[in-house]
Amino acid sequence: MKFPFRTSLWLLLLSIFCLGSCKNDTEDLDDTFPVEYSASYQIAAGTPFSIQFSSPKNIEELSLLINDSTYKVWKNPTNVITQKFDVSNLGIGLKNLTLKAKTTDGKEYTENQTISILSDILPENLKTEIVQLYPHNPTHFTQGLEIENGNLYESTGDPNRTGATKVMEKELKTDKILREQDLDANYFGEGITIFKNKLYQITWTSQKCFVYDFPSLNKENVTFSYNGEGWGLTHDDQYLIMSDGSNRIFFRDPTTFAVRKTIEVYDNVGPIKELNELEYIDGKIYANVWQTNKIVVIDPQTGKVLQDIDGTDFVTIARGAAGDVLNGIAHDPATGKIYITGKYFDKLGEVKFVGSN
């Protein structure tokens, strides 16, 4: 659920009081956390996290931990405590909050909560401006899109047809297939990316990444495994960058597929979930948001959404009679041009992203 949030950096306080309702993890369920407290559970990046304790009777020690790191310990507290903490080093996203209390009679209590650190950036609103339209096969359920050496590379999967997963090299302007490689019917293909003479293709629920020689598209013996689902794939100069349908993006080692870094994607309102096809353009990650006409532009260092792109103008013209959702972003590094399409769309478009006003 997304919560309303002011675009300034003022703290949004959601005062949630434990008035005898917070259960103890280490004692009987009838026992409650012995200290009342309220906290700022949703804050903007750069804003201090604030918590207030009251009624600390018979407490020998009170501790606050964030992401399992101890932030503060109070010995023998007797008065109301108000404390602010600088959590800017934690980055944005969902963080674990743990409160621990030890009473003078030796009992220990634990209370677990979460805090959400939102982006402090109001995304710029953009829209698509169509430069040129080209044909696109409306039977192709587009999952990944790339431009390399002037040709289009596309991966497909299909929820309604088995054996529809393939990787194709196409002529950009005609959509003519120059070569293709089918994948076994048991696999549902998702995103692709071309990196250092290899084409990588992930799968939806099979937890497999297949590797092809590029440009021959001959399938190699190397297959990587991963946990969770596979949705979108791109790369920077060092890592393969992958989405899994959540608001997380994973940076993976191209030689082992091991996760080297994870970011959570947030705007100033909340997490951006169902991130789908990805493209890395000029130091930023562009991501389709599934079941919407929206593309978000993400800072790969922080996960903050920098721009919201409304693709409705393009979708209205390019979807066709049987079209599904917007999906597929390709950037030609040789020309700087950007191309987009969608699942079962009958057109591919060269587009620009321009101000919406």
Helices and strands as residue ranges (DSSP letters): E 36-39, E 42-44, E 49-54, E 59-66, E 69-75, E 81-85, G 88-90, E 93-103, E 108-118, E 124-135, E 142-148, E 151-156, E 166-170, E 177-182, E 189-195, E 198-203, E 208-213, E 219-225, E 233-235, E 240-243, E 248-252, E 259-264, E 275-281, E 284-289, E 294-298, E 305-310, H 312-318, E 326-331, E 338-342, E 347-355
